[in-house]
Amino acid sequence: MSGNVFDVVDAVFRKHLKASAIDPDGSLIEYGLDSVRSIELIVELEALFDMEISDEEAAKFRTVRSTADHIAGRIQ
């Protein structure tokens, strides 16, 4: 399941950050993540995974991998 979660999270980040590829361990800020895009991303991830993500949780999402790992841990 976590592989599928990673693929979905990666696709969402690539779409919103308009990147063809993102280093899973690279800082999302380097790809242009800002507060507006962050909110859009969180809203989409909440809808896709049917969960609420608190501001505190979202603040810890520094990379695609950390985001996917967190979501995968919550749905298992």
All heavy atoms as a GROMACS GRO file, in nm:
protein
  590
    1MET      N    1   0.081  -0.120   0.000
    1MET     CA    2   0.000   0.000   0.000
    1MET      C    3   0.085   0.126   0.000
    1MET      O    4   0.053   0.222  -0.066
    1MET     CB    5  -0.093  -0.003   0.121
    1MET     CG    6  -0.185   0.117   0.129
    1MET     SD    7  -0.302   0.117  -0.006
    1MET     CE    8  -0.430   0.215   0.064
    2SER      N    9   0.196   0.125   0.073
    2SER     CA   10   0.277   0.247   0.081
    2SER      C   11   0.335   0.286  -0.055
    2SER      O   12   0.355   0.403  -0.082
    2SER     CB   13   0.387   0.233   0.185
    2SER     OG   14   0.476   0.130   0.149
    3GLY      N   15   0.361   0.188  -0.141
    3GLY     CA   16   0.407   0.219  -0.276
    3GLY      C   17   0.302   0.299  -0.351
    3GLY      O   18   0.332   0.396  -0.419
    4ASN      N   19   0.176   0.259  -0.340
    4ASN     CA   20   0.067   0.332  -0.404
    4ASN      C   21   0.053   0.472  -0.344
    4ASN      O   22   0.027   0.567  -0.416
    4ASN     CB   23  -0.064   0.256  -0.390
    4ASN     CG   24  -0.063   0.126  -0.469
    4ASN    OD1   25   0.008   0.112  -0.567
    4ASN    ND2   26  -0.143   0.032  -0.424
    5VAL      N   27   0.066   0.484  -0.214
    5VAL     CA   28   0.058   0.613  -0.148
    5VAL      C   29   0.168   0.703  -0.202
    5VAL      O   30   0.144   0.819  -0.238
    5VAL     CB   31   0.068   0.600   0.006
    5VAL    CG1   32   0.084   0.737   0.071
    5VAL    CG2   33  -0.052   0.527   0.061
    6PHE      N   34   0.289   0.651  -0.210
    6PHE     CA   35   0.400   0.731  -0.261
    6PHE      C   36   0.371   0.779  -0.403
    6PHE      O   37   0.393   0.897  -0.434
    6PHE     CB   38   0.532   0.651  -0.259
    6PHE     CG   39   0.646   0.732  -0.316
    6PHE    CD1   40   0.716   0.819  -0.236
    6PHE    CD2   41   0.679   0.723  -0.450
    6PHE    CE1   42   0.819   0.897  -0.288
    6PHE    CE2   43   0.781   0.798  -0.504
    6PHE     CZ   44   0.851   0.886  -0.422
    7ASP      N   45   0.323   0.691  -0.489
    7ASP     CA   46   0.294   0.729  -0.627
    7ASP      C   47   0.190   0.840  -0.635
    7ASP      O   48   0.203   0.934  -0.715
    7ASP     CB   49   0.246   0.608  -0.708
    7ASP     CG   50   0.355   0.504  -0.728
    7ASP    OD1   51   0.474   0.537  -0.712
    7ASP    OD2   52   0.319   0.388  -0.759
    8VAL      N   53   0.086   0.831  -0.553
    8VAL     CA   54  -0.019   0.933  -0.553
    8VAL      C   55   0.037   1.066  -0.501
    8VAL      O   56   0.016   1.171  -0.562
    8VAL     CB   57  -0.140   0.888  -0.468
    8VAL    CG1   58  -0.239   1.002  -0.449
    8VAL    CG2   59  -0.207   0.768  -0.532
    9VAL      N   60   0.108   1.062  -0.390
    9VAL     CA   61   0.166   1.184  -0.333
    9VAL      C   62   0.263   1.247  -0.432
    9VAL      O   63   0.259   1.368  -0.455
    9VAL     CB   64   0.236   1.153  -0.197
    9VAL    CG1   65   0.315   1.274  -0.149
    9VAL    CG2   66   0.133   1.111  -0.093
   10ASP      N   67   0.347   1.167  -0.493
   10ASP     CA   68   0.443   1.218  -0.591
   10ASP      C   69   0.371   1.286  -0.707
   10ASP      O   70   0.408   1.396  -0.748
   10ASP     CB   71   0.531   1.103  -0.642
   10ASP     CG   72   0.636   1.148  -0.740
   10ASP    OD1   73   0.718   1.237  -0.705
   10ASP    OD2   74   0.638   1.096  -0.854
   11ALA      N   75   0.267   1.224  -0.758
   11ALA     CA   76   0.191   1.281  -0.870
   11ALA      C   77   0.126   1.413  -0.831
   11ALA      O   78   0.126   1.509  -0.910
   11ALA     CB   79   0.086   1.181  -0.919
   12VAL      N   80   0.071   1.421  -0.711
   12VAL     CA   81   0.007   1.544  -0.665
   12VAL      C   82   0.110   1.656  -0.654
   12VAL      O   83   0.086   1.769  -0.700
   12VAL     CB   84  -0.066   1.521  -0.530
   12VAL    CG1   85  -0.111   1.653  -0.469
   12VAL    CG2   86  -0.185   1.428  -0.550
   13PHE      N   87   0.223   1.627  -0.594
   13PHE     CA   88   0.327   1.729  -0.581
   13PHE      C   89   0.380   1.773  -0.718
   13PHE      O   90   0.398   1.891  -0.742
   13PHE     CB   91   0.442   1.680  -0.493
   13PHE     CG   92   0.417   1.701  -0.346
   13PHE    CD1   93   0.361   1.601  -0.270
   13PHE    CD2   94   0.449   1.821  -0.285
   13PHE    CE1   95   0.336   1.620  -0.135
   13PHE    CE2   96   0.426   1.842  -0.150
   13PHE     CZ   97   0.370   1.740  -0.074
   14ARG      N   98   0.404   1.678  -0.808
   14ARG     CA   99   0.453   1.714  -0.941
   14ARG      C  100   0.353   1.803  -1.014
   14ARG      O  101   0.391   1.900  -1.080
   14ARG     CB  102   0.485   1.590  -1.024
   14ARG     CG  103   0.615   1.523  -0.981
   14ARG     CD  104   0.658   1.407  -1.070
   14ARG     NE  105   0.567   1.293  -1.058
   14ARG     CZ  106   0.483   1.252  -1.151
   14ARG    NH1  107   0.478   1.313  -1.268
   14ARG    NH2  108   0.404   1.149  -1.131
   15LYS      N  109   0.223   1.772  -1.000
   15LYS     CA  110   0.120   1.852  -1.066
   15LYS      C  111   0.118   1.995  -1.011
   15LYS      O  112   0.122   2.091  -1.088
   15LYS     CB  113  -0.017   1.786  -1.047
   15LYS     CG  114  -0.132   1.867  -1.108
   15LYS     CD  115  -0.266   1.798  -1.089
   15LYS     CE  116  -0.316   1.823  -0.950
   15LYS     NZ  117  -0.452   1.774  -0.926
   16HIS      N  118   0.113   2.008  -0.880
   16HIS     CA  119   0.102   2.140  -0.820
   16HIS      C  120   0.231   2.222  -0.833
   16HIS      O  121   0.225   2.345  -0.840
   16HIS     CB  122   0.063   2.130  -0.673
   16HIS     CG  123  -0.082   2.100  -0.654
   16HIS    ND1  124  -0.179   2.197  -0.651
   16HIS    CD2  125  -0.148   1.982  -0.639
   16HIS    CE1  126  -0.297   2.141  -0.635
   16HIS    NE2  127  -0.282   2.010  -0.626
   17LEU      N  128   0.344   2.155  -0.834
   17LEU     CA  129   0.472   2.226  -0.845
   17LEU      C  130   0.521   2.235  -0.989
   17LEU      O  131   0.628   2.287  -1.014
   17LEU     CB  132   0.576   2.160  -0.755
   17LEU     CG  133   0.541   2.160  -0.606
   17LEU    CD1  134   0.645   2.083  -0.526
   17LEU    CD2  135   0.527   2.302  -0.553
   18LYS      N  136   0.440   2.181  -1.080
   18LYS     CA  137   0.471   2.184  -1.223
   18LYS      C  138   0.612   2.132  -1.252
   18LYS      O  139   0.692   2.197  -1.320
   18LYS     CB  140   0.451   2.325  -1.277
   18LYS     CG  141   0.307   2.372  -1.268
   18LYS     CD  142   0.292   2.514  -1.315
   18LYS     CE  143   0.152   2.568  -1.314
   18LYS     NZ  144   0.056   2.529  -1.221
   19ALA      N  145   0.640   2.015  -1.196
   19ALA     CA  146   0.771   1.952  -1.213
   19ALA      C  147   0.752   1.815  -1.276
   19ALA      O  148   0.662   1.741  -1.238
   19ALA     CB  149   0.840   1.937  -1.078
   20SER      N  150   0.836   1.782  -1.372
   20SER     CA  151   0.825   1.651  -1.435
   20SER      C  152   0.876   1.540  -1.342
   20SER      O  153   0.832   1.425  -1.352
   20SER     CB  154   0.902   1.648  -1.568
   20SER     OG  155   1.038   1.678  -1.547
   21ALA      N  156   0.966   1.576  -1.253
   21ALA     CA  157   1.018   1.479  -1.156
   21ALA      C  158   1.061   1.556  -1.031
   21ALA      O  159   1.104   1.671  -1.039
   21ALA     CB  160   1.138   1.403  -1.212
   22ILE      N  161   1.047   1.490  -0.918
   22ILE     CA  162   1.088   1.549  -0.790
   22ILE      C  163   1.170   1.445  -0.715
   22ILE      O  164   1.128   1.330  -0.702
   22ILE     CB  165   0.966   1.590  -0.704
   22ILE    CG1  166   0.887   1.701  -0.774
   22ILE    CG2  167   1.010   1.635  -0.565
   22ILE    CD1  168   0.763   1.745  -0.699
   23ASP      N  169   1.287   1.487  -0.666
   23ASP     CA  170   1.369   1.399  -0.582
   23ASP      C  171   1.288   1.370  -0.456
   23ASP      O  172   1.249   1.463  -0.385
   23ASP     CB  173   1.499   1.470  -0.547
   23ASP     CG  174   1.587   1.393  -0.451
   23ASP    OD1  175   1.547   1.284  -0.402
   23ASP    OD2  176   1.699   1.441  -0.423
   24PRO      N  177   1.259   1.242  -0.428
   24PRO     CA  178   1.175   1.209  -0.313
   24PRO      C  179   1.228   1.261  -0.180
   24PRO      O  180   1.152   1.281  -0.086
   24PRO     CB  181   1.171   1.056  -0.311
   24PRO     CG  182   1.226   1.011  -0.441
   24PRO     CD  183   1.303   1.125  -0.500
   25ASP      N  184   1.361   1.282  -0.174
   25ASP     CA  185   1.422   1.330  -0.050
   25ASP      C  186   1.467   1.476  -0.060
   25ASP      O  187   1.530   1.527   0.032
   25ASP     CB  188   1.539   1.240  -0.012
   25ASP     CG  189   1.493   1.097   0.013
   25ASP    OD1  190   1.399   1.079   0.092
   25ASP    OD2  191   1.550   1.005  -0.048
   26GLY      N  192   1.436   1.541  -0.171
   26GLY     CA  193   1.473   1.681  -0.189
   26GLY      C  194   1.375   1.773  -0.119
   26GLY      O  195   1.256   1.743  -0.106
   27SER      N  196   1.424   1.886  -0.075
   27SER     CA  197   1.340   1.985  -0.007
   27SER      C  198   1.234   2.037  -0.104
   27SER      O  199   1.264   2.080  -0.215
   27SER     CB  200   1.427   2.101   0.042
   27SER     OG  201   1.344   2.206   0.088
   28LEU      N  202   1.110   2.034  -0.059
   28LEU     CA  203   1.000   2.082  -0.143
   28LEU      C  204   1.009   2.232  -0.170
   28LEU      O  205   0.962   2.280  -0.273
   28LEU     CB  206   0.866   2.046  -0.079
   28LEU     CG  207   0.837   1.896  -0.076
   28LEU    CD1  208   0.717   1.867   0.012
   28LEU    CD2  209   0.816   1.842  -0.216
   29ILE      N  210   1.072   2.305  -0.081
   29ILE     CA  211   1.089   2.448  -0.101
   29ILE      C  212   1.174   2.474  -0.226
   29ILE      O  213   1.150   2.569  -0.299
   29ILE     CB  214   1.150   2.513   0.025
   29ILE    CG1  215   1.049   2.505   0.139
   29ILE    CG2  216   1.191   2.657  -0.001
   29ILE    CD1  217   1.102   2.546   0.274
   30GLU      N  218   1.270   2.387  -0.251
   30GLU     CA  219   1.355   2.402  -0.370
   30GLU      C  220   1.274   2.386  -0.499
   30GLU      O  221   1.317   2.432  -0.604
   30GLU     CB  222   1.469   2.300  -0.367
   30GLU     CG  223   1.568   2.325  -0.257
   30GLU     CD  224   1.676   2.218  -0.250
   30GLU    OE1  225   1.693   2.141  -0.348
   30GLU    OE2  226   1.744   2.211  -0.147
   31TYR      N  227   1.160   2.322  -0.492
   31TYR     CA  228   1.074   2.303  -0.608
   31TYR      C  229   0.966   2.411  -0.617
   31TYR      O  230   0.877   2.403  -0.702
   31TYR     CB  231   1.010   2.164  -0.605
   31TYR     CG  232   1.110   2.054  -0.630
   31TYR    CD1  233   1.171   1.988  -0.523
   31TYR    CD2  234   1.147   2.018  -0.759
   31TYR    CE1  235   1.264   1.888  -0.546
   31TYR    CE2  236   1.240   1.918  -0.782
   31TYR     CZ  237   1.298   1.854  -0.675
   31TYR     OH  238   1.392   1.755  -0.698
   32GLY      N  239   0.973   2.510  -0.531
   32GLY     CA  240   0.880   2.621  -0.538
   32GLY      C  241   0.758   2.611  -0.447
   32GLY      O  242   0.662   2.684  -0.466
   33LEU      N  243   0.762   2.521  -0.349
   33LEU     CA  244   0.650   2.511  -0.256
   33LEU      C  245   0.641   2.638  -0.173
   33LEU      O  246   0.738   2.682  -0.112
   33LEU     CB  247   0.666   2.390  -0.164
   33LEU     CG  248   0.549   2.365  -0.068
   33LEU    CD1  249   0.424   2.326  -0.147
   33LEU    CD2  250   0.585   2.256   0.031
   34ASP      N  251   0.524   2.700  -0.174
   34ASP     CA  252   0.499   2.817  -0.092
   34ASP      C  253   0.371   2.793  -0.012
   34ASP      O  254   0.310   2.687  -0.022
   34ASP     CB  255   0.491   2.944  -0.177
   34ASP     CG  256   0.382   2.937  -0.284
   34ASP    OD1  257   0.287   2.858  -0.271
   34ASP    OD2  258   0.393   3.014  -0.383
   35SER      N  259   0.330   2.891   0.065
   35SER     CA  260   0.215   2.870   0.154
   35SER      C  261   0.085   2.844   0.077
   35SER      O  262   0.004   2.761   0.118
   35SER     CB  263   0.198   2.988   0.249
   35SER     OG  264   0.180   3.108   0.176
   36VAL      N  265   0.065   2.912  -0.034
   36VAL     CA  266  -0.057   2.892  -0.113
   36VAL      C  267  -0.058   2.752  -0.174
   36VAL      O  268  -0.158   2.679  -0.163
   36VAL     CB  269  -0.071   3.000  -0.223
   36VAL    CG1  270  -0.188   2.968  -0.314
   36VAL    CG2  271  -0.088   3.136  -0.160
   37ARG      N  272   0.050   2.713  -0.235
   37ARG     CA  273   0.057   2.578  -0.294
   37ARG      C  274   0.046   2.472  -0.186
   37ARG      O  275  -0.012   2.366  -0.208
   37ARG     CB  276   0.186   2.560  -0.374
   37ARG     CG  277   0.183   2.632  -0.505
   37ARG     CD  278   0.304   2.594  -0.587
   37ARG     NE  279   0.299   2.661  -0.715
   37ARG     CZ  280   0.401   2.722  -0.770
   37ARG    NH1  281   0.518   2.725  -0.709
   37ARG    NH2  282   0.390   2.779  -0.888
   38SER      N  283   0.103   2.498  -0.072
   38SER     CA  284   0.098   2.402   0.038
   38SER      C  285  -0.046   2.374   0.079
   38SER      O  286  -0.085   2.259   0.098
   38SER     CB  287   0.178   2.455   0.156
   38SER     OG  288   0.174   2.365   0.264
   39ILE      N  289  -0.125   2.480   0.091
   39ILE     CA  290  -0.266   2.464   0.127
   39ILE      C  291  -0.339   2.383   0.020
   39ILE      O  292  -0.415   2.290   0.051
   39ILE     CB  293  -0.333   2.600   0.149
   39ILE    CG1  294  -0.274   2.666   0.274
   39ILE    CG2  295  -0.484   2.587   0.161
   39ILE    CD1  296  -0.309   2.814   0.289
   40GLU      N  297  -0.316   2.416  -0.106
   40GLU     CA  298  -0.381   2.343  -0.216
   40GLU      C  299  -0.343   2.195  -0.213
   40GLU      O  300  -0.428   2.108  -0.232
   40GLU     CB  301  -0.340   2.404  -0.350
   40GLU     CG  302  -0.392   2.543  -0.374
   40GLU     CD  303  -0.331   2.612  -0.495
   40GLU    OE1  304  -0.232   2.560  -0.551
   40GLU    OE2  305  -0.383   2.718  -0.533
   41LEU      N  306  -0.215   2.167  -0.188
   41LEU     CA  307  -0.169   2.029  -0.182
   41LEU      C  308  -0.234   1.953  -0.067
   41LEU      O  309  -0.280   1.840  -0.084
   41LEU     CB  310  -0.016   2.025  -0.164
   41LEU     CG  311   0.065   2.052  -0.288
   41LEU    CD1  312   0.205   2.097  -0.251
   41LEU    CD2  313   0.069   1.928  -0.374
   42ILE      N  314  -0.239   2.014   0.050
   42ILE     CA  315  -0.297   1.948   0.167
   42ILE      C  316  -0.445   1.919   0.143
   42ILE      O  317  -0.494   1.810   0.173
   42ILE     CB  318  -0.276   2.032   0.294
   42ILE    CG1  319  -0.126   2.043   0.327
   42ILE    CG2  320  -0.354   1.975   0.412
   42ILE    CD1  321  -0.054   1.910   0.343
   43VAL      N  322  -0.517   2.015   0.088
   43VAL     CA  323  -0.660   1.996   0.060
   43VAL      C  324  -0.679   1.878  -0.036
   43VAL      O  325  -0.766   1.792  -0.015
   43VAL     CB  326  -0.723   2.125   0.004
   43VAL    CG1  327  -0.862   2.100  -0.052
   43VAL    CG2  328  -0.728   2.232   0.112
   44GLU      N  329  -0.597   1.871  -0.140
   44GLU     CA  330  -0.610   1.760  -0.235
   44GLU      C  331  -0.573   1.626  -0.170
   44GLU      O  332  -0.642   1.526  -0.191
   44GLU     CB  333  -0.525   1.784  -0.359
   44GLU     CG  334  -0.546   1.677  -0.463
   44GLU     CD  335  -0.491   1.709  -0.600
   44GLU    OE1  336  -0.450   1.824  -0.625
   44GLU    OE2  337  -0.488   1.616  -0.682
   45LEU      N  338  -0.467   1.624  -0.093
   45LEU     CA  339  -0.428   1.500  -0.026
   45LEU      C  340  -0.535   1.454   0.073
   45LEU      O  341  -0.564   1.334   0.082
   45LEU     CB  342  -0.292   1.516   0.044
   45LEU     CG  343  -0.172   1.532  -0.048
   45LEU    CD1  344  -0.048   1.572   0.033
   45LEU    CD2  345  -0.147   1.407  -0.130
   46GLU      N  346  -0.594   1.548   0.145
   46GLU     CA  347  -0.702   1.512   0.239
   46GLU      C  348  -0.818   1.448   0.164
   46GLU      O  349  -0.875   1.348   0.210
   46GLU     CB  350  -0.751   1.636   0.313
   46GLU     CG  351  -0.656   1.687   0.417
   46GLU     CD  352  -0.702   1.815   0.483
   46GLU    OE1  353  -0.767   1.900   0.416
   46GLU    OE2  354  -0.673   1.832   0.604
   47ALA      N  355  -0.852   1.503   0.049
   47ALA     CA  356  -0.963   1.448  -0.030
   47ALA      C  357  -0.928   1.311  -0.086
   47ALA      O  358  -1.008   1.218  -0.081
   47ALA     CB  359  -1.000   1.544  -0.142
   48LEU      N  360  -0.809   1.297  -0.139
   48LEU     CA  361  -0.768   1.170  -0.200
   48LEU      C  362  -0.760   1.056  -0.099
   48LEU      O  363  -0.794   0.942  -0.130
   48LEU     CB  364  -0.633   1.186  -0.270
   48LEU     CG  365  -0.633   1.265  -0.400
   48LEU    CD1  366  -0.490   1.297  -0.443
   48LEU    CD2  367  -0.706   1.188  -0.509
   49PHE      N  368  -0.712   1.088   0.020
   49PHE     CA  369  -0.691   0.983   0.121
   49PHE      C  370  -0.799   0.983   0.229
   49PHE      O  371  -0.790   0.908   0.325
   49PHE     CB  372  -0.552   0.996   0.183
   49PHE     CG  373  -0.442   0.966   0.084
   49PHE    CD1  374  -0.367   1.067   0.029
   49PHE    CD2  375  -0.417   0.835   0.045
   49PHE    CE1  376  -0.266   1.040  -0.063
   49PHE    CE2  377  -0.318   0.807  -0.047
   49PHE     CZ  378  -0.243   0.908  -0.102
   50ASP      N  379  -0.900   1.067   0.213
   50ASP     CA  380  -1.013   1.074   0.306
   50ASP      C  381  -0.965   1.086   0.450
   50ASP      O  382  -0.998   1.003   0.537
   50ASP     CB  383  -1.103   0.951   0.288
   50ASP     CG  384  -1.236   0.967   0.363
   50ASP    OD1  385  -1.281   1.082   0.379
   50ASP    OD2  386  -1.292   0.864   0.406
   51MET      N  387  -0.887   1.191   0.476
   51MET     CA  388  -0.836   1.215   0.610
   51MET      C  389  -0.817   1.364   0.630
   51MET      O  390  -0.811   1.440   0.533
   51MET     CB  391  -0.703   1.143   0.633
   51MET     CG  392  -0.588   1.197   0.549
   51MET     SD  393  -0.425   1.129   0.588
   51MET     CE  394  -0.450   0.955   0.574
   52GLU      N  395  -0.810   1.404   0.755
   52GLU     CA  396  -0.777   1.542   0.788
   52GLU      C  397  -0.629   1.547   0.824
   52GLU      O  398  -0.578   1.460   0.894
   52GLU     CB  399  -0.861   1.591   0.904
   52GLU     CG  400  -1.006   1.612   0.868
   52GLU     CD  401  -1.085   1.677   0.980
   52GLU    OE1  402  -1.025   1.746   1.064
   52GLU    OE2  403  -1.207   1.658   0.981
   53ILE      N  404  -0.562   1.649   0.774
   53ILE     CA  405  -0.421   1.670   0.804
   53ILE      C  406  -0.412   1.804   0.878
   53ILE      O  407  -0.448   1.908   0.823
   53ILE     CB  408  -0.337   1.672   0.676
   53ILE    CG1  409  -0.348   1.537   0.604
   53ILE    CG2  410  -0.190   1.706   0.708
   53ILE    CD1  411  -0.287   1.534   0.465
   54SER      N  412  -0.366   1.799   1.001
   54SER     CA  413  -0.357   1.921   1.082
   54SER      C  414  -0.245   2.011   1.030
   54SER      O  415  -0.155   1.966   0.958
   54SER     CB  416  -0.332   1.887   1.229
   54SER     OG  417  -0.200   1.838   1.246
   55ASP      N  418  -0.250   2.136   1.070
   55ASP     CA  419  -0.144   2.230   1.033
   55ASP      C  420  -0.010   2.184   1.089
   55ASP      O  421   0.093   2.199   1.023
   55ASP     CB  422  -0.176   2.371   1.086
   55ASP     CG  423  -0.294   2.434   1.016
   55ASP    OD1  424  -0.333   2.387   0.907
   55ASP    OD2  425  -0.351   2.531   1.072
   56GLU      N  426  -0.012   2.126   1.208
   56GLU     CA  427   0.111   2.077   1.270
   56GLU      C  428   0.171   1.962   1.189
   56GLU      O  429   0.292   1.955   1.170
   56GLU     CB  430   0.086   2.032   1.414
   56GLU     CG  431   0.050   2.145   1.510
   56GLU     CD  432  -0.095   2.189   1.498
   56GLU    OE1  433  -0.181   2.112   1.447
   56GLU    OE2  434  -0.124   2.303   1.540
   57GLU      N  435   0.085   1.872   1.143
   57GLU     CA  436   0.132   1.761   1.059
   57GLU      C  437   0.188   1.815   0.928
   57GLU      O  438   0.296   1.776   0.886
   57GLU     CB  439   0.019   1.663   1.027
   57GLU     CG  440  -0.028   1.581   1.143
   57GLU     CD  441  -0.152   1.501   1.108
   57GLU    OE1  442  -0.258   1.562   1.078
   57GLU    OE2  443  -0.140   1.377   1.108
   58ALA      N  444   0.113   1.903   0.864
   58ALA     CA  445   0.154   1.957   0.735
   58ALA      C  446   0.287   2.030   0.744
   58ALA      O  447   0.368   2.024   0.650
   58ALA     CB  448   0.046   2.049   0.680
   59ALA      N  449   0.313   2.095   0.855
   59ALA     CA  450   0.438   2.168   0.873
   59ALA      C  451   0.560   2.075   0.873
   59ALA      O  452   0.671   2.118   0.845
   59ALA     CB  453   0.434   2.249   1.001
   60LYS      N  454   0.537   1.948   0.901
   60LYS     CA  455   0.646   1.850   0.904
   60LYS      C  456   0.675   1.790   0.767
   60LYS      O  457   0.772   1.717   0.750
   60LYS     CB  458   0.613   1.738   1.003
   60LYS     CG  459   0.603   1.786   1.145
   60LYS     CD  460   0.562   1.675   1.238
   60LYS     CE  461   0.539   1.728   1.378
   60LYS     NZ  462   0.488   1.625   1.469
   61PHE      N  463   0.591   1.818   0.668
   61PHE     CA  464   0.609   1.761   0.535
   61PHE      C  465   0.716   1.840   0.461
   61PHE      O  466   0.690   1.942   0.400
   61PHE     CB  467   0.478   1.764   0.456
   61PHE     CG  468   0.366   1.683   0.514
   61PHE    CD1  469   0.238   1.701   0.469
   61PHE    CD2  470   0.388   1.588   0.613
   61PHE    CE1  471   0.132   1.627   0.521
   61PHE    CE2  472   0.284   1.514   0.667
   61PHE     CZ  473   0.156   1.533   0.620
   62ARG      N  474   0.838   1.792   0.468
   62ARG     CA  475   0.951   1.861   0.406
   62ARG      C  476   0.988   1.804   0.269
   62ARG      O  477   1.048   1.871   0.188
   62ARG     CB  478   1.074   1.854   0.496
   62ARG     CG  479   1.050   1.905   0.635
   62ARG     CD  480   1.093   2.049   0.646
   62ARG     NE  481   1.094   2.092   0.785
   62ARG     CZ  482   1.008   2.178   0.834
   62ARG    NH1  483   0.915   2.227   0.759
   62ARG    NH2  484   1.015   2.214   0.960
   63THR      N  485   0.953   1.675   0.249
   63THR     CA  486   0.987   1.606   0.125
   63THR      C  487   0.867   1.523   0.079
   63THR      O  488   0.774   1.499   0.156
   63THR     CB  489   1.108   1.511   0.144
   63THR    OG1  490   1.068   1.403   0.230
   63THR    CG2  491   1.230   1.582   0.202
   64VAL      N  492   0.873   1.478  -0.044
   64VAL     CA  493   0.768   1.388  -0.093
   64VAL      C  494   0.767   1.260  -0.009
   64VAL      O  495   0.661   1.212   0.032
   64VAL     CB  496   0.789   1.356  -0.243
   64VAL    CG1  497   0.696   1.245  -0.288
   64VAL    CG2  498   0.766   1.481  -0.328
   65ARG      N  499   0.885   1.208   0.019
   65ARG     CA  500   0.893   1.082   0.095
   65ARG      C  501   0.837   1.098   0.236
   65ARG      O  502   0.760   1.014   0.283
   65ARG     CB  503   1.037   1.030   0.102
   65ARG     CG  504   1.045   0.892   0.164
   65ARG     CD  505   1.186   0.836   0.170
   65ARG     NE  506   1.265   0.853   0.052
   65ARG     CZ  507   1.263   0.772  -0.055
   65ARG    NH1  508   1.182   0.669  -0.058
   65ARG    NH2  509   1.342   0.794  -0.158
   66SER      N  510   0.870   1.208   0.305
   66SER     CA  511   0.819   1.225   0.441
   66SER      C  512   0.667   1.240   0.441
   66SER      O  513   0.599   1.190   0.531
   66SER     CB  514   0.886   1.344   0.512
   66SER     OG  515   0.847   1.468   0.453
   67THR      N  516   0.614   1.305   0.338
   67THR     CA  517   0.470   1.320   0.326
   67THR      C  518   0.404   1.186   0.302
   67THR      O  519   0.306   1.148   0.369
   67THR     CB  520   0.435   1.418   0.212
   67THR    OG1  521   0.504   1.541   0.235
   67THR    CG2  522   0.285   1.442   0.203
   68ALA      N  523   0.457   1.109   0.207
   68ALA     CA  524   0.400   0.978   0.174
   68ALA      C  525   0.411   0.883   0.293
   68ALA      O  526   0.316   0.809   0.323
   68ALA     CB  527   0.471   0.919   0.052
   69ASP      N  528   0.524   0.884   0.362
   69ASP     CA  529   0.542   0.797   0.479
   69ASP      C  530   0.441   0.830   0.588
   69ASP      O  531   0.384   0.741   0.651
   69ASP     CB  532   0.685   0.809   0.534
   69ASP     CG  533   0.789   0.740   0.446
   69ASP    OD1  534   0.751   0.666   0.352
   69ASP    OD2  535   0.908   0.764   0.470
   70HIS      N  536   0.418   0.958   0.611
   70HIS     CA  537   0.324   0.999   0.714
   70HIS      C  538   0.182   0.953   0.678
   70HIS      O  539   0.112   0.896   0.762
   70HIS     CB  540   0.326   1.151   0.732
   70HIS     CG  541   0.230   1.199   0.834
   70HIS    ND1  542   0.258   1.198   0.968
   70HIS    CD2  543   0.104   1.247   0.822
   70HIS    CE1  544   0.153   1.243   1.035
   70HIS    NE2  545   0.058   1.273   0.948
   71ILE      N  546   0.143   0.977   0.555
   71ILE     CA  547   0.008   0.937   0.512
   71ILE      C  548  -0.006   0.786   0.517
   71ILE      O  549  -0.107   0.733   0.565
   71ILE     CB  550  -0.024   0.994   0.373
   71ILE    CG1  551  -0.037   1.147   0.383
   71ILE    CG2  552  -0.150   0.931   0.315
   71ILE    CD1  553  -0.047   1.218   0.250
   72ALA      N  554   0.092   0.713   0.468
   72ALA     CA  555   0.087   0.566   0.469
   72ALA      C  556   0.074   0.514   0.612
   72ALA      O  557  -0.002   0.420   0.638
   72ALA     CB  558   0.211   0.508   0.402
   73GLY      N  559   0.144   0.576   0.706
   73GLY     CA  560   0.136   0.534   0.846
   73GLY      C  561  -0.001   0.558   0.906
   73GLY      O  562  -0.043   0.483   0.993
   74ARG      N  563  -0.068   0.660   0.859
   74ARG     CA  564  -0.202   0.690   0.912
   74ARG      C  565  -0.310   0.600   0.857
   74ARG      O  566  -0.411   0.578   0.922
   74ARG     CB  567  -0.239   0.836   0.881
   74ARG     CG  568  -0.154   0.934   0.956
   74ARG     CD  569  -0.222   1.050   1.021
   74ARG     NE  570  -0.363   1.059   1.025
   74ARG     CZ  571  -0.432   1.168   0.989
   74ARG    NH1  572  -0.370   1.273   0.942
   74ARG    NH2  573  -0.563   1.170   0.999
   75ILE      N  574  -0.291   0.546   0.736
   75ILE     CA  575  -0.398   0.466   0.677
   75ILE      C  576  -0.379   0.317   0.699
   75ILE      O  577  -0.463   0.239   0.660
   75ILE     CB  578  -0.417   0.496   0.526
   75ILE    CG1  579  -0.292   0.465   0.446
   75ILE    CG2  580  -0.460   0.639   0.507
   75ILE    CD1  581  -0.309   0.487   0.298
   76GLN      N  582  -0.270   0.278   0.762
   76GLN     CA  583  -0.248   0.136   0.785
   76GLN      C  584  -0.319   0.088   0.908
   76GLN      O  585  -0.348   0.149   0.999
   76GLN     CB  586  -0.099   0.106   0.798
   76GLN     CG  587  -0.030   0.121   0.667
   76GLN     CD  588   0.117   0.085   0.676
   76GLN    OE1  589   0.163   0.029   0.774
   76GLN    NE2  590   0.191   0.120   0.574
   0.00000   0.00000   0.00000
